[in-house]
Amino acid sequence: MEKLLIVESNIKILNDVKTKIKNDYLIILQSTNFQETFEMLDRNKINIVVLNMETKNKKVNLDAMEICKKIKSDRKKYNNTYIAIIGPENASYEDKKAAFLAGANSFFLRKSEFRLFELLIKSKSEREYVNLTDSIKYGDLEVFFKSCNAYYKKEYIYLSFTEHIILLELIKGENTWVKLEKIKEGFIIQKRIIPSDNAVRTALSRLKQKFIALDKNIITQRYRGYFLKSIK
């Protein structure tokens, strides 16, 4: 079982996070100050550390960003420790940049991206891979689930893993609006990574160049996402 450590001095926030991510494959531990955090890390084989970016409590010597830096500075001891930072909804680009510079592996906004955070934890703890063994078709295009293989009019087409995930999500959501968050969920479940918005848009542009049918039949709207029309 995976071990997850939540570092938080606010008991209400701590309990809220614990309740939402609890599952049968995860042991959840907690700490409320700097010293206790590293005692827990040293006594237990912690796989995931969850930090609240806003946590900065001088009374208990707790600063989330400093803890992140210290964990990542000791590669020998904590090399395989994954750090997820949860930030406020109004977090700026500079806030996110600071989190990654401190050594965070991922960053989530507390409300709008919490679903992605839950999926990441679920994926890491349950080792849950999508059980898809066949392929899916869209007109003359056939995409395989287990590899980045695709065939267009029976000719092999190379796909990067980013293109592969996006294509699967679009075809599975054919004739419905597929939001950017839904595409990101596909990445978390299958690849355990979270792409940037720009990486998704760039890969989608490449897909449109590779497959004329996509370019003709996909509608993009900023707040609704992507709509792939069925081929008649």
Secondary structure, 3 states (H helix, E strand, C coil): CEEEEEECCCHHHHHHHHHHHCCCCEEEEEECCHHHHHHHHHHCCCCEEEEECCCEEHHHCEEHHHHHHHHHHCHHHHCCCEEEEEECCCCCHHHHHHHHHHCCCEEEECCCCHHHHHHHHHHHHHCCCCCCCCEEEECCEEEECCCCEEEECCEEEECCHHHHHHHHHHHHCCCCEECHHHHHHHHHHHHCCCCCHHHHHHHHHHHHHHCHHHHHHEEEECCCEEEECCCC
